[in-house]
Amino acid sequence: MTWQQLLANGRAQAHETSKQELDDLREVIERDLSDAAIPALSADRRFATAYNAVLQLAKMAIACAGYRVSARSGHHQTTFVALKLAIGNPVINLAGYFEICRRKRNMVDYDSAHVVTETEATELLNEADRFRQLVEDLIAQNYPQLS
């Protein structure tokens, strides 16, 4: 998939981001990562909350590349496709992992309880922290005005 294909089928649109937009997303990410670390929450809820932080981080990277994923059915899946286009090789494996997490998060939010293990919740939280560093490093290096 290419940006041109995502634009042509309406799954993405051109977008110019701002430091304020990214700072607002950073606040959401910080809140979600803090909440996902609360041991008293269920593993399901910790996982879903860490997943949301990942989704917002991907949104930041995509915005820096000059795009926004359209809000329509399948936009989470499109986000991870667009993430690969926005960052490339450094996230290929992570984007695949996040796609698996997306499917599990769907089950947690829409279908079942007690889907996620404590290990899975902790693993996603750790990967989200690692992904945050990768995205922030990318922004600092390529878009310093947005840091």
KADAFEN-V230896 format. One record per residue. N is the residue number from 1. PHI is phi in radians with two decimals (* if undefined). OMEGA is omega in whole degrees, -180 to 180 (NA if undefined). Layout:
{{N & PHI & OMEGA} {N & PHI & OMEGA}}
This chain:
{{1 & * & 179} {2 & -2.11 & 175} {3 & -1.04 & -179} {4 & -1.04 & 179} {5 & -1.18 & 179} {6 & -1.11 & 178} {7 & -1.17 & -177} {8 & -1.10 & -179} {9 & -1.64 & 174} {10 & 1.33 & -179} {11 & -1.47 & 177} {12 & -2.51 & 176} {13 & -2.48 & 176} {14 & -1.13 & -176} {15 & -2.69 & 174} {16 & -1.87 & -177} {17 & -1.50 & 177} {18 & -2.46 & 176} {19 & -1.07 & 180} {20 & -1.09 & 178} {21 & -1.05 & -179} {22 & -1.18 & 178} {23 & -1.11 & 176} {24 & -1.10 & 177} {25 & -1.14 & 178} {26 & -1.03 & 178} {27 & -1.14 & 178} {28 & -1.09 & -180} {29 & -1.08 & -180} {30 & -1.08 & 178} {31 & -1.03 & -176} {32 & -1.18 & 178} {33 & -1.18 & 176} {34 & -1.13 & 180} {35 & -1.14 & -179} {36 & -1.15 & 180} {37 & -1.58 & -180} {38 & -1.32 & -175} {39 & -1.13 & -178} {40 & -1.27 & 177} {41 & -1.30 & 176} {42 & -1.14 & 177} {43 & -1.05 & 178} {44 & -1.01 & -176} {45 & -1.20 & 177} {46 & -1.08 & 179} {47 & -1.10 & -178} {48 & -1.09 & -180} {49 & -1.28 & 176} {50 & -1.12 & 177} {51 & -1.05 & 179} {52 & -1.09 & 177} {53 & -1.07 & 178} {54 & -1.06 & -180} {55 & -1.06 & 180} {56 & -1.21 & 176} {57 & -1.12 & 177} {58 & -1.09 & 178} {59 & -1.04 & 177} {60 & -1.08 & -179} {61 & -1.08 & 180} {62 & -1.14 & 179} {63 & -1.09 & 178} {64 & -1.13 & 178} {65 & -1.34 & 176} {66 & 1.74 & -176} {67 & -2.40 & 172} {68 & -2.48 & 176} {69 & -1.33 & -179} {70 & -1.21 & 179} {71 & -1.40 & 178} {72 & -2.73 & -179} {73 & -0.92 & 179} {74 & 1.49 & -176} {75 & -1.19 & 176} {76 & -1.17 & 179} {77 & -1.08 & 178} {78 & -1.08 & 179} {79 & -1.02 & -178} {80 & -1.33 & 171} {81 & -1.18 & -179} {82 & -1.14 & 178} {83 & -1.03 & 178} {84 & -1.07 & 178} {85 & -1.21 & -177} {86 & -1.24 & -174} {87 & -1.96 & 179} {88 & 1.50 & -172} {89 & -0.89 & -178} {90 & -1.03 & -177} {91 & -2.07 & -176} {92 & -0.97 & -180} {93 & -1.20 & 179} {94 & -1.10 & -180} {95 & -1.09 & 176} {96 & -1.12 & 177} {97 & -1.09 & -180} {98 & -1.13 & 177} {99 & -1.13 & 176} {100 & -1.10 & 178} {101 & -1.11 & 178} {102 & -1.04 & -180} {103 & -1.11 & 180} {104 & -1.19 & 178} {105 & -1.09 & 176} {106 & -1.04 & 178} {107 & -1.09 & -179} {108 & -1.09 & -175} {109 & -1.42 & -172} {110 & -2.11 & -168} {111 & -2.15 & -169} {112 & -2.51 & 172} {113 & -1.94 & 177} {114 & 1.05 & -179} {115 & -1.59 & -171} {116 & -1.78 & 174} {117 & -1.51 & 175} {118 & -1.01 & 179} {119 & -1.07 & 180} {120 & -1.15 & 179} {121 & -1.11 & 179} {122 & -1.16 & 179} {123 & -1.07 & 180} {124 & -1.14 & 177} {125 & -1.05 & 178} {126 & -1.12 & 178} {127 & -1.16 & 178} {128 & -1.13 & 177} {129 & -1.09 & 179} {130 & -1.12 & 179} {131 & -1.14 & 178} {132 & -1.03 & 179} {133 & -1.11 & 179} {134 & -1.06 & -179} {135 & -1.14 & -179} {136 & -1.13 & 176} {137 & -1.11 & 178} {138 & -1.05 & 180} {139 & -1.12 & -180} {140 & -1.05 & -178} {141 & -1.31 & -172} {142 & -1.81 & -177} {143 & -2.41 & -173} {144 & -0.99 & 179} {145 & -1.18 & -180} {146 & -1.77 & -179} {147 & -1.29 & NA}}
